[in-house]
Amino acid sequence: MIVGSLLAMGLLYFAEMVGSLGDREAARSANYYQEVLEMVQERYVDPEKIESDELTREALKGMLRSLDPYSDFMRAPDYDSLQEDIDSKFGGIGVQIEFRDGYVVVIAPMAGTPGEAAGILRGDRVLAVDGESMEGFSINQVVSRLRGDPGEAVEISLDRAGEDEPVDITVVREAIKVDSVTNVEIIEPSIGYLRIAQFSGPTSRELTSAVNDLRAQGMTSLVIDVRNNPGGLLSAAKEVLEPFFAQGELMVYTEGRNEFDRREYRSANDGELWKFPVVVLINGGSASASEILAGALKDTGKAWIIGETSFGKGSVQSVIGLRNGEGLRLTTGRYFTPSGVTVNEVGVSPDSEIIMTPEDDLNVALQRNRPDISDPAEFEERFGFAPVEDVQLQAAVAHLRGDEESTEE
């Protein structure tokens, strides 16, 4: 029974596969795991906690997490959630959340979503979902419980400032589509602005559409904001970069554990080359694909980088589907800018460093997420603070004004 369980998880299959290639150490490790599992099942005091499939999945999760912060074994709900993030579509309530001080906390409800309509507020802490306590749950586990099929109701218990008792809210889920390119606007005469919130399948198409709209309004220079963008798909970053690079020009390359694992990503651009002046805004929350974008444009002199040093996640994770709808997210390489610079653990350094306090950074991010509330008094009443100046964006505008003056001269 135990061996069958392990085979179901693919653990012994994996060990036998690599063993057939001469790696007997992996096979011995799998056998050792089986011995320990049998001992636990025979002797552990609580028989309800020794189900072999559950223990094996927890062992796999521990194994992957011991490698680095980004590798992970994903159970079926987490794997499905990842696929939804890649597609930028899911059934949910429409709130932005973060993990803070041991709780999942609401950053802000998204405009026009059921979460906003139900009265969820900034700063609410998620205590329980459908009667199940969220204490000790990771943010991904909470997200998986908040999401579900459109039309289904979910009951959420919230800890709210100023309330003595938990606030219970029932929200009916809807289909939520998250645009990866947002806040598209002309912020100064001839200067366009847009924010890339994540790098997913539709990002390149959305970016091209946004740039075309801005150019139709007279844009001649552009601010691309990837602050607090955690990254996403390497393929999406490549597609976003292509309009800035001539066909065949190297944009980024990756290297794995072996010499022959090097893979170059060259532009397939057979259309117009974007040559207008660009500023990219970054901060410590800009990671992964955001750093690919900023690093490649900085490295080749195609953009000026303003803000703070980025996060420093220069590794590439491959998503590998397994049986039973589960999957792996496994670090398989590191990426490099065209000149061979890696940002791993060091980040992308801005050309112009403009520091913002964590509080101002959070407040500016919220302001960007709620452009529908333009009246300062209404904004302060709703979120508890007056709108603050975005000094990094102001620096970007000043830089582009200088670029335009130099071009005219």
C-alpha positions in Angstrom: 0.0 0.0 0.0 2.8 2.4 0.9 4.7 1.5 -2.3 1.6 2.1 -4.3 1.1 5.5 -2.7 4.7 6.5 -3.5 4.3 5.3 -7.1 1.1 7.4 -7.4 3.1 10.4 -6.4 5.8 9.6 -8.9 8.6 9.5 -6.3 9.8 6.0 -6.9 9.2 6.4 -10.6 11.5 9.3 -10.5 14.1 7.5 -8.5 13.9 4.5 -10.9 14.2 6.7 -13.9 17.4 8.5 -12.7 18.6 5.2 -11.3 18.4 3.7 -14.8 20.7 6.5 -15.9 23.3 5.5 -13.2 22.2 7.7 -10.4 21.9 5.1 -7.6 22.1 7.8 -4.9 18.7 9.1 -5.8 17.3 5.5 -5.7 18.8 5.0 -2.2 17.3 8.3 -1.0 13.9 7.2 -2.1 14.3 3.9 -0.3 15.4 5.7 2.8 12.3 7.9 2.6 10.1 4.8 2.4 11.8 3.4 5.5 11.1 6.5 7.5 7.5 6.7 6.2 6.9 3.1 7.3 8.3 3.9 10.7 6.0 6.9 11.1 3.0 4.9 10.1 3.8 2.1 12.5 4.7 4.2 15.5 3.2 7.7 15.4 0.8 8.3 18.2 -2.1 9.9 16.2 -3.2 7.5 13.4 -5.3 10.2 11.8 -2.2 12.1 10.8 -0.3 9.4 9.0 -2.1 9.1 5.7 0.7 8.2 3.3 -0.3 10.4 0.3 -0.6 13.4 2.6 2.8 12.8 4.2 4.4 12.3 0.8 3.0 15.6 -0.5 4.3 17.4 2.5 7.7 15.8 2.0 7.7 16.9 -1.6 6.8 20.4 -0.6 9.6 20.5 2.0 12.1 19.1 -0.5 11.4 21.8 -3.1 11.3 24.6 -0.6 14.7 23.6 0.8 16.2 24.4 -2.6 15.4 28.1 -2.8 12.5 30.5 -2.0 11.0 30.1 -5.5 10.9 26.3 -6.1 7.7 24.7 -4.9 5.5 21.6 -5.1 2.0 22.7 -5.9 -1.1 20.8 -5.0 -3.9 20.8 -7.5 -5.7 24.0 -6.2 -2.4 25.9 -6.1 -1.5 24.7 -9.6 -4.9 25.8 -10.9 -4.5 29.2 -9.2 -1.1 29.6 -10.9 -2.6 28.9 -14.3 -5.4 31.4 -13.6 -2.7 34.0 -12.8 -0.9 33.3 -16.1 -4.2 33.7 -18.0 -5.1 36.8 -15.9 -8.6 35.5 -15.4 -10.3 33.9 -12.4 -13.4 33.7 -10.4 -13.1 35.7 -7.2 -14.1 38.8 -5.2 -11.7 41.4 -6.6 -9.5 42.5 -3.7 -5.7 43.1 -3.6 -4.1 41.5 -0.5 -0.7 41.1 1.1 0.8 39.1 4.0 1.6 41.4 6.9 2.3 40.7 10.6 1.0 37.1 10.3 -2.3 38.1 8.7 -3.6 38.4 5.1 -4.5 42.1 4.9 -6.6 43.9 2.2 -4.6 46.5 0.3 -7.6 47.7 -1.5 -10.7 46.4 -3.2 -10.6 46.7 -7.0 -12.9 49.2 -8.6 -16.3 47.8 -9.7 -15.8 44.3 -8.2 -18.0 42.4 -5.8 -15.5 42.9 -3.0 -15.9 46.7 -3.2 -19.7 46.4 -3.5 -19.8 44.3 -0.4 -18.0 46.9 1.6 -14.5 45.3 2.1 -12.1 48.1 3.2 -8.4 48.8 3.1 -6.7 47.3 6.1 -9.3 44.6 6.8 -7.6 41.4 8.0 -9.0 38.1 6.8 -9.8 35.9 9.8 -11.9 33.2 8.3 -13.3 32.0 4.9 -16.6 30.0 4.9 -16.2 29.4 8.6 -12.6 28.1 8.3 -10.0 30.0 10.3 -7.1 31.3 8.1 -4.7 31.4 11.0 -1.4 29.9 9.9 -2.4 29.8 6.3 -0.1 31.2 3.6 -1.3 33.9 1.3 -1.7 31.4 -1.6 -3.9 29.2 0.6 -6.1 32.2 1.5 -6.3 33.2 -2.2 -7.4 29.7 -3.2 -10.2 29.8 -0.7 -11.4 33.3 -1.8 -11.5 32.2 -5.4 -14.1 30.0 -6.9 -16.7 29.7 -9.6 -18.5 32.9 -10.6 -22.0 33.0 -9.0 -20.9 31.1 -5.8 -21.2 33.0 -2.5 -18.3 33.1 0.0 -18.5 34.2 3.6 -15.6 36.2 4.9 -14.9 37.1 8.5 -12.8 40.3 8.8 -11.0 42.0 11.6 -11.6 45.7 11.1 -10.0 48.7 12.9 -12.4 50.3 15.3 -14.7 47.3 15.5 -14.8 45.2 18.7 -16.2 42.1 16.9 -15.3 40.5 13.6 -17.2 41.8 10.6 -18.9 39.1 8.6 -19.5 39.7 4.9 -21.1 37.5 2.2 -19.7 38.1 -1.3 -20.9 36.5 -4.5 -17.9 35.7 -6.7 -17.7 37.1 -10.3 -15.4 36.5 -13.2 -12.4 38.8 -12.5 -10.1 39.8 -15.4 -6.9 41.5 -14.3 -5.5 43.9 -16.9 -1.7 43.6 -16.8 -1.3 47.0 -18.4 -3.1 49.7 -16.5 -3.3 53.5 -15.8 -2.7 54.4 -19.5 -2.8 58.1 -19.8 -1.1 61.3 -21.0 0.3 62.8 -17.8 2.1 65.8 -19.4 1.9 67.2 -23.0 3.4 64.5 -25.2 4.5 62.3 -22.2 2.6 59.0 -21.8 2.4 56.8 -18.8 1.4 53.2 -18.2 1.9 50.7 -15.5 2.7 47.0 -16.1 1.2 45.2 -13.1 2.4 41.7 -14.0 3.8 39.8 -17.0 1.2 37.3 -18.2 0.0 36.0 -21.5 -1.9 39.1 -22.6 0.7 41.7 -21.5 2.4 42.3 -24.8 -0.8 42.7 -26.7 -2.1 45.1 -24.0 1.1 47.1 -24.1 1.0 47.5 -27.9 -2.6 48.6 -27.7 -1.8 51.1 -25.0 1.2 52.6 -26.8 -0.8 53.0 -30.0 -3.6 54.8 -28.1 -1.1 57.1 -26.4 0.7 57.9 -29.7 -2.7 58.7 -31.2 -3.0 61.3 -28.4 0.3 62.9 -29.3 2.7 60.9 -27.1 6.4 61.2 -28.0 8.0 59.8 -24.9 6.9 57.2 -22.3 7.1 56.3 -18.7 6.8 52.5 -18.0 6.1 51.8 -14.3 7.0 48.4 -13.0 7.3 49.3 -9.4 6.0 46.5 -7.1 5.6 44.3 -10.1 6.7 40.8 -8.9 7.3 39.5 -12.4 5.6 36.7 -14.3 6.4 34.8 -17.5 9.8 35.0 -19.1 8.0 34.6 -22.5 5.8 37.7 -21.7 8.9 39.8 -20.8 10.5 38.8 -24.1 7.4 39.8 -26.1 7.2 43.1 -24.2 10.9 43.8 -25.1 10.6 43.0 -28.8 9.3 46.3 -30.1 12.3 48.1 -28.6 14.8 45.7 -30.4 15.6 45.2 -34.0 15.0 41.8 -35.5 17.7 39.3 -34.4 19.0 41.6 -31.6 19.8 39.9 -28.3 17.5 40.9 -25.5 18.2 38.4 -22.7 19.7 35.0 -22.3 19.5 32.3 -19.7 22.0 29.7 -18.5 21.2 26.5 -16.6 23.4 24.0 -14.8 25.1 22.8 -17.9 27.0 24.7 -20.6 24.6 23.5 -23.3 21.7 24.9 -21.3 22.3 28.5 -22.6 19.3 29.9 -24.4 19.3 33.2 -26.2 16.1 35.3 -26.6 16.5 37.5 -29.7 13.9 39.9 -31.1 11.5 38.6 -33.7 10.3 42.1 -34.4 9.4 42.5 -38.1 7.5 45.7 -37.6 8.1 49.2 -36.4 11.0 49.8 -34.0 10.0 51.9 -30.9 12.7 54.6 -30.7 10.9 57.2 -28.5 12.5 58.2 -25.2 11.6 55.9 -22.3 11.9 56.0 -18.5 11.3 52.8 -16.5 10.4 53.2 -12.9 11.5 50.4 -10.5 11.7 49.8 -6.7 12.5 47.0 -4.3 9.3 45.3 -5.3 10.2 45.1 -9.0 11.4 41.5 -9.5 11.9 38.7 -12.1 10.4 39.7 -15.4 10.3 43.4 -14.3 14.1 43.2 -13.9 14.5 41.5 -17.3 12.7 44.5 -18.8 14.6 47.2 -16.9 17.9 45.4 -17.2 17.7 44.8 -20.9 16.6 48.4 -21.7 19.3 49.9 -19.4 22.0 47.6 -20.7 21.4 48.6 -24.3 20.8 52.3 -23.6 17.2 52.2 -24.7 15.7 53.5 -21.5 16.7 55.6 -18.4 15.9 53.8 -15.1 14.6 55.9 -12.1 13.7 54.8 -8.6 15.3 52.3 -6.2 17.4 49.1 -6.7 15.1 46.3 -7.7 14.6 43.0 -5.8 17.3 40.9 -7.3 15.4 37.8 -8.5 17.5 36.7 -11.5 16.4 33.1 -11.6 14.0 31.3 -14.0 11.4 28.9 -12.8 9.9 26.2 -15.0 6.4 25.1 -14.3 6.1 21.3 -14.7 2.7 19.6 -14.7 2.4 16.3 -12.8 -0.3 13.7 -12.4 -3.4 14.4 -10.4 -3.5 18.0 -11.6 -0.5 18.9 -9.4 2.8 20.5 -10.5 6.3 21.8 -9.8 7.7 25.2 -9.9 11.4 24.5 -10.3 14.4 26.9 -10.6 16.1 25.7 -13.8 18.3 28.7 -14.8 19.4 32.3 -14.3 19.0 35.1 -16.8 21.5 37.7 -18.0 21.2 41.0 -19.8 22.6 41.2 -23.3 26.1 42.2 -22.0 26.2 39.3 -19.5 25.1 41.1 -16.4 23.1 39.1 -13.8 20.8 40.8 -11.4 20.5 37.7 -9.2 20.7 38.8 -5.5 21.9 42.3 -6.5 19.1 43.8 -8.5 19.0 46.4 -11.2 20.6 49.7 -10.1 18.7 52.8 -11.3 20.4 55.5 -13.3 18.8 58.1 -11.1 18.1 56.9 -7.5 15.0 58.5 -5.9 14.1 57.0 -2.5 10.6 56.9 -1.2 9.5 55.8 2.3 7.7 52.5 2.6 4.6 54.3 3.7 4.6 56.7 0.8 5.4 53.8 -1.6 2.3 51.9 -0.3 0.1 55.0 -0.5 1.2 55.9 -4.1 0.6 52.3 -5.1 -3.0 52.5 -3.7 -3.5 55.8 -5.6 -2.4 54.2 -8.8 -4.8 51.3 -8.2 -7.8 53.6 -7.7 -7.7 56.2 -10.5 -11.5 56.2 -10.4 -11.4 58.4 -7.2 -9.9 61.6 -8.4 -11.3 64.0 -5.8 -8.6 64.4 -3.0 -11.3 64.9 -0.2 -13.2 61.8 -1.3 -10.0 59.8 -1.5 -9.0 60.8 2.0 -12.4 60.0 3.4 -12.4 56.6 1.7 -8.8 55.5 2.5 -7.8 57.5 5.5 -4.9 59.6 4.0 -4.5 62.5 1.7 -3.0 61.7 -1.7 0.8 62.0 -1.7 3.3 63.2 -4.3 4.9 60.6 -6.5 8.4 62.0 -6.5 9.8 59.2 -8.7 7.2 59.8 -11.4 7.9 63.5 -11.1 11.6 62.8 -11.7 10.7 60.7 -14.7 8.7 63.5 -16.2 11.5 66.0 -15.6 14.0 63.7 -17.3 11.8 63.2 -20.4 11.3 66.9 -20.6 15.0 67.2 -20.8 15.1 64.5 -23.5 12.5 66.3 -25.6 14.4 69.7 -25.3 17.6 68.0 -26.4 15.8 66.4 -29.3 14.4 69.7 -30.4 17.8 71.3 -30.2 
